[in-house]
Each structure stands twice: as C-alpha cells, then as structure tokens.
Amino acid sequence: MDCTVTEIAVALGDLVDAGQPLVILEAMKMQMPMKAGMAGIVAELSVRAGQAVRGGELLVRIEPQAALAREGGPA
C-alpha cells in the first residue's frame, strides 16, 4: 500500500529507544507511527516529509548502541 510521510520525528544522529516513534505515515486518512525496533542511533534517514513510500521501503536505519561502542562512536 502506498503511504505518505507526514512527519519525521527524529534527526540523523539522534539516540532512540526501542518503541520510540521515528516516522509518521498516512494512508487512507489514517496516521500510523513507525517505531524503532531497537535502541540505537539514527544512522540514515531515507525519506522526507511529503514523500510517497511503499511497503518494504527503507525509511530509517538505526545502528545498535553496542555496535557503535565497539567502533569508538557515541555510547
């Protein structure tokens, strides 16, 4: 199903908790928050507000905090 990104709730580099809303999508006049599946740091934002997206498309990539700590990044 095609959706429209109505809001980006995070920024690149933000620390997020599991379950935290990342992006709000709208389809058929219903809004659906897309939530983080794990805690970590927002490493990539692949969408912008107003953009149309399809199921399976990458919206946000999160790097786990443990992986970043091993690489010497933010803990």
N, C-alpha and C positions, 0 to 999 in steps of 0.2 A: 504494500500500500504506500502511496506517495504521501509524504508529510511535509510540513513547512517548519523550519526552525524559527520559533518566535522569540527565544531568549537564550543567551549564553550566560550561565550562572557562575562560570569560573574563568580564570585567565591563565595563560601559559605560565608555568612555574608555581601555581598555587598548590598548597598542601590540601588534600581532600581526605575525608573519612569515608569508609565503606557506607553506602546508602545515601551519601550526600548528592543532591540534585546537581547535574552537570549542564544539561541542555533541556530546554522545554520544547517539545514538538506539538504541532497541532494538525489534526486530521479530522475531517467531518465535524468541525466546530468543537472538538474535544481536545483539551490540552493534556499532554502526557509527559511527566518528568522522566528523563533518562538519568538513572542514578549510578553512582560509582559502584562497581562490583568489588572493589578492594580499596584500602587506604594507599595513598602514594602521592606522587607529584604529577601534575598535568604536564605531560611531555609534548603533546601535539594537539592542536585544535584544527580539525579538518573542515569545519563549517563556519558559516557566519549567519547572523540573524537575517531572516527573509529568504534564505536559501531553501530550495526544494530538495528533499532527500528521499531515498528508497530504503526498504528493508535490507539489512545486511551491510549497509554502508558505514564506514568508519566515521565516527563523529568526534571522539576524544580518545587519546591514548594516554594511559596512566602508567608510570613507571613505579613499581613497588618500592617502598621505602627501604627495604632490606637490600635490594639490588643497588640502589644509589649509595647506601652507606659503604658497601664493598668497593665502589668505584671512587670513593672520596667526595661524593656530592653531598647535598644537604641531608641531614639525618632526621 
